[in-house]
Amino acid sequence: MVFFKAQPFDRETEMRGEEILARLSPCKNCLKNLDYKNYNDVRKENQNKIVKQFSVEEFFNEHKSIFRCLPLYSSATYPDGNYTSDWAEISRKFRSIMKWKCSCCKAGFSKNPGLLHAHHKDGIRGNNKHSNLRSLCALCHKNQPSHERMFINPNERLTIEKARIADGLKRKCTSCGS
């Protein structure tokens, strides 16, 4: 079995728990897409056996041609799960570089910069590399996984929809449907 250090996060209290060791389970969709060990051609109980007997070393050895670089982080260098103290400035600079446009719906927000967010693609709030950030209006941001509970008041929603229309776009985003 392979274990990784993990720090559970409680979404209600927004607090992290004590560090624990957690077992790594492979993604069944990935096993299916890779057809790992003929995953698609075996019965359900044999698929479960493949998952239970999964070996990280064996997997990386077999698929080493796919993984051409080392992981970005070790357990010592993995970013903290919270926003960095300079996040507000990083976010502002990134949105400015993106010309205050939502990368999903393509609407511009230079007149309403608070309605354009910088979203962490990997969900790690401390990973502020530009390659991990995406500029999203509040509506498109709310449509991202694990952001469904994000509150957007009706006036903000209306302002975003008006910005889309003013830019010659549809009221609803054609990419994500928000």
VOPAGU-2260 file (C-alpha; in pm, 1 decimal, decimal comma):
REM VOPAGU-2260
SITE   aa  ch    i         X         Y         Z
SITE  MET   A    0       0,0       0,0       0,0
SITE  VAL   A    1     110,8     354,8     -72,4
SITE  PHE   A    2      46,4     628,8     181,1
SITE  PHE   A    3      76,1    1005,3     143,5
SITE  LYS   A    4      72,5    1284,2     397,9
SITE  ALA   A    5    -262,6    1462,5     392,9
SITE  GLN   A    6    -422,9    1739,7     594,3
SITE  PRO   A    7    -804,7    1709,6     595,9
SITE  PHE   A    8   -1000,7    2027,9     524,7
SITE  ASP   A    9   -1342,9    2100,1     676,2
SITE  ARG   A   10   -1535,6    2317,0     427,0
SITE  GLU   A   11   -1783,7    2436,3     690,1
SITE  THR   A   12   -1524,3    2569,9     935,8
SITE  GLU   A   13   -1256,9    2627,6     668,0
SITE  MET   A   14   -1006,6    2472,1     908,9
SITE  ARG   A   15    -743,3    2207,5     842,4
SITE  GLY   A   16    -711,2    1906,0    1068,5
SITE  GLU   A   17    -399,2    1730,6    1191,9
SITE  GLU   A   18    -170,8    1576,8     931,5
SITE  ILE   A   19    -250,0    1209,7     865,2
SITE  LEU   A   20    -126,2     935,2     635,3
SITE  ALA   A   21    -383,0     853,4     366,3
SITE  ARG   A   22    -386,0     559,5     125,7
SITE  LEU   A   23    -358,0     653,1    -240,7
SITE  SER   A   24    -630,9     503,5    -456,0
SITE  PRO   A   25    -598,9     521,8    -832,6
SITE  CYS   A   26    -864,2     703,6   -1031,7
SITE  LYS   A   27   -1092,4     445,3   -1194,7
SITE  ASN   A   28   -1158,5     681,1   -1486,8
SITE  CYS   A   29    -784,0     704,8   -1549,7
SITE  LEU   A   30    -747,9     326,1   -1533,1
SITE  LYS   A   31   -1033,2     300,2   -1782,1
SITE  ASN   A   32    -889,0     564,2   -2018,8
SITE  LEU   A   33    -545,6     400,6   -2008,8
SITE  ASP   A   34    -701,5      52,5   -2020,2
SITE  TYR   A   35    -451,9     -28,8   -1745,5
SITE  LYS   A   36    -400,7    -407,3   -1726,8
SITE  ASN   A   37    -697,5    -456,6   -1966,1
SITE  TYR   A   38    -923,1    -276,0   -1717,7
SITE  ASN   A   39   -1198,7    -231,2   -1977,8
SITE  ASP   A   40   -1213,6    -598,4   -2073,6
SITE  VAL   A   41   -1246,4    -758,3   -1730,0
SITE  ARG   A   42   -1544,8    -807,5   -1499,8
SITE  LYS   A   43   -1628,7    -562,4   -1220,5
SITE  GLU   A   44   -1475,6    -780,5    -946,1
SITE  ASN   A   45   -1150,3    -803,7   -1144,9
SITE  GLN   A   46   -1153,7    -426,7   -1196,7
SITE  ASN   A   47   -1180,1    -387,2    -818,0
SITE  LYS   A   48    -888,7    -629,2    -779,3
SITE  ILE   A   49    -678,1    -413,7   -1017,0
SITE  VAL   A   50    -759,5    -107,2    -804,0
SITE  LYS   A   51    -673,1    -285,5    -476,4
SITE  GLN   A   52    -346,6    -425,2    -611,8
SITE  PHE   A   53    -242,0    -100,8    -781,6
SITE  SER   A   54     130,3     -29,7    -750,0
SITE  VAL   A   55     256,5     323,6    -808,4
SITE  GLU   A   56     605,1     197,2    -892,4
SITE  GLU   A   57     471,7     -54,5   -1144,4
SITE  PHE   A   58     239,7     206,4   -1297,6
SITE  PHE   A   59     514,4     466,7   -1345,4
SITE  ASN   A   60     753,8     205,2   -1478,6
SITE  GLU   A   61     498,6      85,8   -1734,0
SITE  HIS   A   62     393,3     438,4   -1838,8
SITE  LYS   A   63     725,0     621,6   -1802,6
SITE  SER   A   64     704,6     749,8   -2161,1
SITE  ILE   A   65     395,4     953,8   -2063,8
SITE  PHE   A   66     555,5    1119,6   -1759,3
SITE  ARG   A   67     847,6    1321,3   -1891,1
SITE  CYS   A   68     913,0    1536,6   -1585,8
SITE  LEU   A   69     935,6    1496,2   -1212,1
SITE  PRO   A   70     649,6    1604,2    -983,1
SITE  LEU   A   71     647,2    1973,5    -895,5
SITE  TYR   A   72     633,5    1921,3    -518,7
SITE  SER   A   73     762,0    1697,9    -243,9
SITE  SER   A   74     591,2    1667,7      93,9
SITE  ALA   A   75     833,6    1936,7     216,9
SITE  THR   A   76     770,4    2185,0     -66,3
SITE  TYR   A   77     395,6    2129,5    -119,4
SITE  PRO   A   78     219,5    2469,2     -85,2
SITE  ASP   A   79       7,1    2535,0     218,6
SITE  GLY   A   80    -364,6    2495,0     149,1
SITE  ASN   A   81    -436,5    2855,8     240,9
SITE  TYR   A   82    -397,8    3173,6      37,7
SITE  THR   A   83     -55,2    3334,6      58,8
SITE  SER   A   84     -24,7    3671,4     232,0
SITE  ASP   A   85      39,9    3840,0    -105,2
SITE  TRP   A   86    -257,9    3674,7    -279,3
SITE  ALA   A   87    -452,9    3999,1    -334,5
SITE  GLU   A   88    -160,3    4152,0    -525,8
SITE  ILE   A   89     -87,8    3830,2    -720,8
SITE  SER   A   90    -454,9    3808,4    -818,5
SITE  ARG   A   91    -472,4    4173,2    -925,7
SITE  LYS   A   92    -154,8    4147,4   -1135,9
SITE  PHE   A   93    -268,8    3822,7   -1298,1
SITE  ARG   A   94    -612,1    3961,5   -1388,5
SITE  SER   A   95    -440,8    4270,7   -1530,6
SITE  ILE   A   96    -209,8    4052,6   -1743,6
SITE  MET   A   97    -523,3    3874,9   -1867,3
SITE  LYS   A   98    -657,0    4220,3   -1967,8
SITE  TRP   A   99    -946,1    4186,7   -1720,2
SITE  LYS   A  100   -1118,9    3926,2   -1941,0
SITE  CYS   A  101   -1283,3    3603,7   -1831,4
SITE  SER   A  102   -1102,8    3313,3   -1999,1
SITE  CYS   A  103   -1428,9    3117,3   -2011,5
SITE  CYS   A  104   -1706,9    3352,4   -2127,1
SITE  LYS   A  105   -1461,4    3608,5   -2277,7
SITE  ALA   A  106   -1639,1    3909,9   -2123,3
SITE  GLY   A  107   -1432,0    4210,1   -2010,2
SITE  PHE   A  108   -1438,2    4336,9   -1651,3
SITE  SER   A  109   -1204,6    4638,0   -1646,8
SITE  LYS   A  110   -1497,5    4850,3   -1521,2
SITE  ASN   A  111   -1594,7    4587,3   -1258,6
SITE  PRO   A  112   -1264,0    4419,3   -1158,8
SITE  GLY   A  113   -1415,1    4270,1    -842,3
SITE  LEU   A  114   -1635,5    4046,6   -1058,4
SITE  LEU   A  115   -1330,7    3885,1   -1221,8
SITE  HIS   A  116   -1150,4    3628,4   -1007,7
SITE  ALA   A  117    -818,1    3446,9   -1030,5
SITE  HIS   A  118    -898,9    3076,5    -998,1
SITE  HIS   A  119    -649,5    2806,0    -893,1
SITE  LYS   A  120    -688,2    2523,4   -1149,0
SITE  ASP   A  121    -545,3    2257,1    -916,6
SITE  GLY   A  122    -746,8    2380,5    -617,4
SITE  ILE   A  123    -431,4    2455,7    -415,3
SITE  ARG   A  124    -465,0    2811,8    -288,7
SITE  GLY   A  125     -91,9    2840,0    -225,6
SITE  ASN   A  126       7,9    2742,6    -581,0
SITE  ASN   A  127      23,9    3085,4    -742,9
SITE  LYS   A  128     216,4    2990,9   -1056,8
SITE  HIS   A  129      60,5    3164,5   -1357,7
SITE  SER   A  130      23,4    2826,7   -1528,0
SITE  ASN   A  131    -207,1    2726,2   -1239,5
SITE  LEU   A  132    -424,2    3038,6   -1252,6
SITE  ARG   A  133    -723,5    3115,8   -1470,3
SITE  SER   A  134    -917,0    3443,6   -1492,2
SITE  LEU   A  135   -1287,7    3376,1   -1443,5
SITE  CYS   A  136   -1586,8    3598,9   -1387,5
SITE  ALA   A  137   -1774,6    3515,9   -1068,6
SITE  LEU   A  138   -2043,5    3318,9   -1258,6
SITE  CYS   A  139   -1792,6    3103,2   -1450,3
SITE  HIS   A  140   -1589,0    3062,5   -1128,6
SITE  LYS   A  141   -1896,7    2936,0    -943,8
SITE  ASN   A  142   -1932,3    2672,2   -1217,2
SITE  GLN   A  143   -1592,5    2516,7   -1136,5
SITE  PRO   A  144   -1572,8    2192,6    -932,5
SITE  SER   A  145   -1595,2    2252,7    -555,8
SITE  HIS   A  146   -1710,1    2614,3    -607,8
SITE  GLU   A  147   -2083,7    2546,4    -633,7
SITE  ARG   A  148   -2154,3    2709,3    -296,3
SITE  MET   A  149   -1994,4    3040,7    -398,4
SITE  PHE   A  150   -2249,7    3317,0    -337,6
SITE  ILE   A  151   -2319,3    3569,5    -611,3
SITE  ASN   A  152   -2583,9    3826,4    -535,6
SITE  PRO   A  153   -2848,3    3905,6    -798,4
SITE  ASN   A  154   -2698,9    4250,4    -877,3
SITE  GLU   A  155   -2356,4    4096,1    -948,0
SITE  ARG   A  156   -2517,8    3830,6   -1167,9
SITE  LEU   A  157   -2701,9    4100,5   -1363,9
SITE  THR   A  158   -2383,4    4310,2   -1400,6
SITE  ILE   A  159   -2192,5    4007,6   -1536,8
SITE  GLU   A  160   -2471,1    3927,0   -1782,7
SITE  LYS   A  161   -2479,0    4293,1   -1896,7
SITE  ALA   A  162   -2098,7    4287,5   -1944,0
SITE  ARG   A  163   -2133,8    3980,4   -2163,9
SITE  ILE   A  164   -2405,6    4142,0   -2375,1
SITE  ALA   A  165   -2206,0    4469,1   -2402,0
SITE  ASP   A  166   -1914,1    4263,8   -2541,4
SITE  GLY   A  167   -2141,8    4109,4   -2805,3
SITE  LEU   A  168   -2167,7    3777,3   -2620,4
SITE  LYS   A  169   -2467,1    3572,9   -2513,2
SITE  ARG   A  170   -2612,0    3633,4   -2167,3
SITE  LYS   A  171   -2516,3    3277,9   -2067,5
SITE  CYS   A  172   -2159,9    3152,4   -2113,0
SITE  THR   A  173   -2139,1    2922,1   -2415,3
SITE  SER   A  174   -1840,6    2735,3   -2262,7
SITE  CYS   A  175   -1963,7    2647,8   -1913,1
SITE  GLY   A  176   -2332,6    2739,9   -1926,2
SITE  SER   A  177   -2325,3    2986,3   -1635,9
